[in-house]
């Protein structure tokens, strides 16, 4: 599934739905729901880069200016947050929502 990064960053509720059938049984319609009031936090262990408001602002402005391929994003639902990470063959970079 490919989802545009702008859907992760936009301050609106966003849902991904699908009609998936496995062994004749329909799976739940909504695969992913991002609430309108979600907040992002980049943990310190995300990479060797140290994030502050300036570097984060620079990253977001760069993403808005031109399309970027960020690689695979893995989403994991937790009780009080949603964890997602951009992965490559050699590393995983998590970010908390």
C-alpha positions in Angstrom: 0.0 0.0 0.0 1.4 3.4 -0.9 0.2 6.5 1.0 1.3 10.0 0.3 3.3 11.6 3.2 1.0 14.6 3.0 -1.7 12.4 4.5 0.5 11.7 7.5 1.3 15.4 8.0 -2.1 17.0 7.3 -4.1 18.0 10.4 -7.2 16.1 9.3 -8.5 12.6 10.1 -7.4 10.1 7.5 -8.4 6.5 7.0 -7.3 3.8 4.6 -10.0 1.2 3.8 -9.9 -2.0 1.7 -12.1 -4.9 0.7 -9.7 -7.7 1.6 -11.0 -11.3 1.7 -8.9 -14.1 3.2 -10.1 -17.7 3.0 -13.5 -16.4 2.1 -13.7 -14.1 5.2 -13.8 -10.3 4.9 -11.3 -8.5 7.0 -12.2 -5.2 8.8 -12.9 -2.4 6.3 -10.6 0.2 7.9 -6.9 -0.8 7.8 -5.5 2.5 9.2 -7.0 5.5 10.9 -5.0 8.6 11.7 -7.0 10.9 14.1 -7.2 14.6 13.4 -5.5 15.6 16.7 -2.5 13.3 16.2 0.9 14.5 17.3 4.3 13.3 16.2 7.4 12.8 18.3 10.7 11.7 16.9 12.6 9.7 19.6 16.2 10.4 20.2 17.2 6.9 19.2 15.7 7.5 15.7 19.1 8.1 14.2 22.4 9.7 14.8 20.9 13.0 13.7 19.8 15.1 16.6 16.4 16.7 16.0 15.5 20.2 17.2 12.9 22.6 15.9 15.3 23.9 13.2 16.2 20.6 11.7 12.6 19.3 11.9 11.4 22.5 10.2 14.1 22.1 7.5 13.0 18.4 6.9 9.3 19.3 6.6 10.0 22.3 4.2 12.2 20.0 2.0 9.4 17.4 1.9 6.8 20.0 0.9 9.0 21.5 -1.8 9.7 18.3 -3.8 8.5 14.7 -3.8 10.6 12.3 -1.8 10.9 8.5 -1.6 11.2 7.7 2.1 11.1 4.0 1.7 8.9 1.5 3.5 6.9 2.8 6.5 5.9 0.3 9.1 2.9 1.1 11.3 2.2 -0.6 14.6 -0.8 0.2 16.8 -0.2 0.6 20.5 -2.7 1.4 23.3 -1.9 5.1 23.5 0.0 5.8 20.3 0.8 4.6 16.8 4.4 3.7 16.0 5.7 4.0 12.5 9.1 3.7 11.1 10.9 4.1 7.8 12.8 1.0 7.1 15.7 0.1 4.7 17.5 -3.2 4.2 19.9 -2.3 7.0 18.0 -0.2 9.6 14.6 0.8 11.0 13.8 4.4 12.1 10.8 4.6 14.3 8.7 7.7 15.0 5.9 7.9 17.6 2.5 9.4 17.0 
